[in-house]
Amino acid sequence: METKPVVTCYGDNSLFSGLQPLINRGLPQEATEWRRSYGRPAKFVRLEVSFVPYDDDILPTENEKTLISRPFFHIYWTECDLDNYKQSVKEDMAEWHAALKNNNIPDWLIVVVVSDESKVKSKLLPRSSVIDKVKSDFCGKQVDRCIVLTEPLKGDQKCLDSWNNFYQRLRQLLLQSFNKHLNKYEENMRSLRERRNEHNWSFSEYFLVQEELAFMFEMLGIYDDSLLQYDELDALFTQFLLNHAAGETVDWLTPFVEPCTTWAGISLTKALNWEKRDLIKQNKASLLEFRNYLFSRQCALLSLLNRPWEIAERAVAYLHNTVQEMKTLEIQLPEGSLACWVFLSCLEVLQTSEKLNDTNQSNAHSLYTASLWDYARRKLKELGFLCGLMPGLDSKPTSEQLSKVVDLLFGMGVNDEDATGIGPPRPIDRLREALSSKESFKQHYLELSELAMGTFKHIGRVRSARIIGHDLAEFYMKLGEPLKAEGFLLDAMKMYKQEGWDILADGVRILVAQCQKKLDNTLKYIKTCCHIACSSYLTLSERCHYLEELYQLTNNSDSPFYLKTHPAFITEDIILNTPVATFRDEMSVTLEIRNNFPQDITVDFISLGFSYEITASSRSIENISLKPGLNSVTLKCQVQNCKKGLYKMGQLCIKTKQMEFIRHNVAHDVFIEIFCQQPYIEITPSPEIGQLVSGIRQEVEVTFHTSSIPILANNILRVTTSDGLSVSNGKDEETNIPLPATPANDLFTFKLFLQHVLTKDQVEGTVTFDGDFLHSPISCQIVFYPPLAFSHRLYSCKERKYIQVEVKGSNRIPFLVSTPQLKAVENNDVEFIPLGYTSKWQEIHCEQSTCFMWQLRSNAIPMPSSLDLTFTVTYRTMADEDDLSRLSVYNIHMINLQTLYIITSTILPGNDQKQCKVGTVCHLDFCVTTTSKSESANNTQLLYEVVVDHLLWAVCGKVTGVFSLNDSKFKGQLQVIPLMPGFLPLPLISLSKYKPKDGQTYSASDKDTVNECIQLANEKFDVGQVYNSSLGKQVHVYSEQGSGNIETIITY
């Protein structure tokens, strides 16, 4: 609407005419908060008004019913001096004010326009001015009803402030006026609505009253409140219709329920259809016309609110509710007219939504546009049946049907104003074209179907799209295009099955069968016929018909057809009569099979397979008849495979004529246990040996336990061994052993000879037995122990070196050893002189040992730092089946053989005494000398440590010290105290290399520094590098009462 609130102007018209353009531009520039009554939320509005000349005839009265056309405010304009005011303006202003007051109109404003010259003159006046006079004569206590406005000749700040004050005052006074008028109008409207149960009350009259309020809100730019008024009218009218359908009739509703003669669709091209409003005002509008007008007004306001997607949302409910109202009220109208109205309205809303909606908001309303496309499609389909335009009809439309088309087109009306020829065709033009011929109807119907399906798929409503596809498939079938129809039907059938609508799915399956038969797809048609014949939701005649089709197709074929057992044969239950079986036992399984065919089925055979990994067995039964319903079938077979484990049911096959019904994995949780114990083998050494020894050939006894597998004559057992282990059968090297015939759960023995290569540690070997009669090879683990154990040790006597090798028995059987030899590897500068051994055989028993010793002599000076030696000894034993003398080798690696330091120590009594006594201080003198003449030996810092038995000796002071050799020698003295009498061993002096952590070095004279050192690090010498010559010495310590000379004893 382009109407604006009316404001009258009086006084100096020429003055206002000059200022009006400025006022029209400045008034709506700023939004004003409108605080409404009754606790309603505040609104911000931009006010635009329409200025009209003042006239007493246009003043509103107390019973004024119009709202938007009434003047809401009145302004008196004047520009005069005091003399003019007194002579003429005051009287004129008084008449104007009296007329407003007589009509009880408090909404007025007097504007006194002043110029710069008038300001100067006014300063000459001592008190009175025009504005003061006006306020004194007319305003009284309402001083805000008079305002001074500076004529905008100059753009100074005072002028701008004057105009801003004028705009703010005018906006506030206008909003106050609106509140007064609206409150009073709403009170009258509520009073009128409360009288709706009176006999002479008219909804059309009330509709115009509340619509006037909606016009007012729309005029002020409050579109949501305006839309609310139409929604209230919609709800009120709907309630009246429901009450009328329930029997509460009213007189004013009679024109709405009269027979309908026009069914034009919704027109959204105009925001306000005055022709339809006049019909409502005259109470001549039909129900469709009233609904069209009301919905068009709602759509216009939704467009102004920038909510175009809501138009489609409301349209879906509006169309369905209106159709239901027409049927409920039993309004008479020609057949097909309502379908035309729905079709036209859907396309009108869709075109409007497409124009107004933003592409970014398409998903917000696609659900509702999809429903509108589908609704239009269904109504077009209805018109196609009515007018004889559907495909599949051989004859052309009859004259009666053509007449029906003409009548329907006439009832739609002709609106030439909308026919601009620009843009998409109008809905009425599309409907006319669709009803013009079969080909045109087909084109429009397919187009609408594709649009509806595509929109539903776009928003994820696949179910709705497939329902449309179902209808489209029927349409293609009538067109004679079964290939296009089959895909839509399969999608619809799949959807119904997923949702549990089996009765609908089976109904669609009949159409699928018709498509497949026309497409000559035999295998698919057979499967579909099988499903139809087994359906419990179809009639018996239909099921028998497709069963006959099934027999005819399969009887005419030479090759079998493979089908799934479901739904023809359902395995209800599986009973294991023999859940556990063994070799050559008979197993039986009872199957409860339900035959879903409508007739008896003669089965050629039923086969049931069992599987375990790659092994399979089967059982079957032949030539039985399965009646409709539940049948019990028992299958038997003999266990031919004795592999141990659980056998699950594999494939079920039911063959009848040229059809084989197959089901894989009959039961996942039903198993038959085949009990079959694998043979096992024990390898036992002879009792004399006790355990197997590496390096010799020994006899073992092999015990073969047959368990569940019987051994047949001439069965061959193959024997293989791991690396390093050899096997033989007697004197032959043959490893294929013929076995005697032996029944199950029995045993037999045979001999084998084993020999493992000589090892220094115990080792595990594997003997594997295999044969064609075994399910898997049998492996036996055997442990071999070394025949002899070796160890060595280095001895020193000052600079002389001796090497001892110990040979120890580690087995139950005795061994004879002889001819020990010790040689250096790749070194000719050393020789070994044997000490005290002979070449005779020496017998070694378990946990017994014999030792061999050599003196090491070196022809090189100095002696080599490391040596690799090889010790060999000849051995033999009575347990060796070969009775051979064998050679055992022991490798020795020795380092740091040379003696570097010699330590001598002695105990002397202290305090000029001649003997050592318990509790008295004695002197421990020790001397360290080096055998090396190199300069580095004297510069090396050494660490000594006194090691004593604390029960025998007590050391006074520190027990460690750091020193360096001086002239290849170092002497030291410590004070010790003997703690018990007797011959006591001398305290032991140990020597090691000193490596200080702080990187400092100390000399022998730095005793105080050495004693204060608390962080010492040392590196031990290897065995043989330090020789302690006083290691076996003892000193005689007397008790305190004893006397005598000191006595030292050396023991070895």
C-alpha angles and dihedrals in degrees: 000000000000097000121119133198110279120240120181123219127205137170122040102021095181090054093052093045090061094048099041097087091054091048093048090054099041103042099067096039094093127045116232127209111244111203106200130201131253093044094291116158117267120256133203112225135179108220123221118173138188113230116213131173116267118258130168091224094063095053110118120247130214093263096045108146099186120082113177095046097050120097110252100187140023128208129191115206123200140161111184144124125247095270095052090046092056095043103047117342097064093054093047092047090049092054090049093048092046092052091053092046093050090055091048093245113152096172107099141117134198115213118197111195116205132185132207093265092052089054091055093049092046090061089065091060112088099213119336126078136162094262092050091050092050092050091047095047103040115007103054105164092354097081091158089069091075126058137173118229122194114222106244098239092128129032097226123140095256091056092049091049090051093054093044090053089050093051093048093047093048093048093051093046091048092052090048089052092049090052093052095047095043094047092052092043092049091050090054091046092052090048089053092049092050089059091058093113092059118108098240095043115124125203092203090059092047090046091058091048095053092040087057087059089049089051088053094053091045090051090054092048095249094130098165091059090047090052089049091059091055091046090054091049090049092052093046093049092047090053091052090052092051091049090048091051088051092054103268098122124186128194098232090060093062096092090051094057097044118113111290117238100174129046104178113161128243115295115208098169092096126051091215127023105204093185093059090044091054090052089052090047090052091045090238100114120116122227092260092048092049092047092047092052094046094048092045090055091050091050092049091054092045088054091052089049089054091241101122093149088066090063091069091042093054092041093063093056093038095056095045093045093048093050089049091049091052091052095043093050090044092228110183116237134146119278111269095018093105090050089053091051092050093047094049093045093049093051092045092053092045092051091048092048091049091053097046104035122093117230090237090060097046094107090056093067103022091100091060096040088052090054090049092051089050093047091051090048093052092049091048088052089052090052090048092058091044096050097039095248099124115112120250094054110115096200125069121245112291124240089255090055092047089051088051090055091051092050092049093049091048092053091055090068129222120264107182092174091072094049098095095147090228123110129004120345118273119257091247090053091050092050092048090051093047092053093046098082145351094253093051090047091052092050094050094043093052091046093053092046093052092047092050094046093045093050093048091049091048092059094041098255094134094157093060090046091053092049088056088046088056091057091043090053091055088050091052090048089056088048090054095246105123094162091066092042096053096066093051092047094050091051091050092047091050090051093050091049092051091051094046097249095137095160090056092044092053091049090054090046090065089058089048089053091052090051093049092048091053090047090051091232098155102182094047091044091052092051092048092048089052091053092047093048090052097046117118093198098063129077121269092244092055092048094049091047093056091043088058089048087053094052093047093052095047095043091056093054127085096200123066123252117226115215136168117258091233123116097007098056122021121192102222098177141002120209118192106209091183108029091169124042141158139199115330093357120140115243126197133190127189117211124199102209123184115211109210096184115109092235140043113283121210108216120205093203143335117219128188121190130203124203138194113177103305096341120096139179132179144199128199147178127210140214105009132146122233115205123207107278130020121357129181117218126179120203124193137188142158122251106250097164118064099189108138119240147069117308117206125204111263126179128001116202125188114184124196119168108310095343125091115192109204132188123184123211096013094190126008095191101042117090137171114215116220108201109210121150116209116232116255133203132214124202115203126182119222115279091242092060098040092189135027118261126206120234098037135078112248137181120237133184118233118205115197116201110197096198108174097347118083118216116231125208115275093019108153124222115203119208124202131171139203124258115297094020124099129191134194139176106235111304093338124084090220113132098185106093121194112222129215121241106270129174124233119282092025136104143216135185137220137173130253133178119223131189127179124192115261113273133180092220133040113277136191122231131189128222114193125198121197138169142161091254092057123086092215136000119274116227126197123194117217128187120216121198126206114256096225137021121217135200135165139201137192121226127191134202104185101295097346119099131208128187122206124194119195120204114198131186116234104175138071093246118075122243131208117219129189145159102035115194134185120197137171117239113236094340122108097173094082133060134190122223112201116228122212104333132127135207094242122116113266120202118224122192130193112299090007125114144188127205133216124195134196133184114230117225122184125200091193125080117242102030115250113273093227137016135196110210134186122210117195130183133176116232139178139175139194090236091067108103090206092051091216133150108243132193123235120198127204120187120213128193118192130180136185096023099160121096108239104175137025120203123202123179138175139181120234127184116247134223094040091296124148098216141036115250134188111270097013126112116258131184122243107203118189135174130201119200130177127224092205121090096199121118092235091064091062093046096050114107113227133194121216125195128190111223113195139166103249090214090060107031141027119202118217110219129353120348095210135060143168122229145158126220120257113202089349092302141087128188127195140175132205132180117238133175122214112226101196137024126250137063103327126187115245116257111267119246112209122193132205140161114271120226112176115212094218093054094243126133130215134203128216091261094057092086097144092050092048092050091051093050108107101172109068127168125190142180117216120233119237121252109283097024094093121043118196108202093186095054095113100039125118132191126212111236118193128208119251093264094046124093134192144099124304113265128196123196126193116209129184 
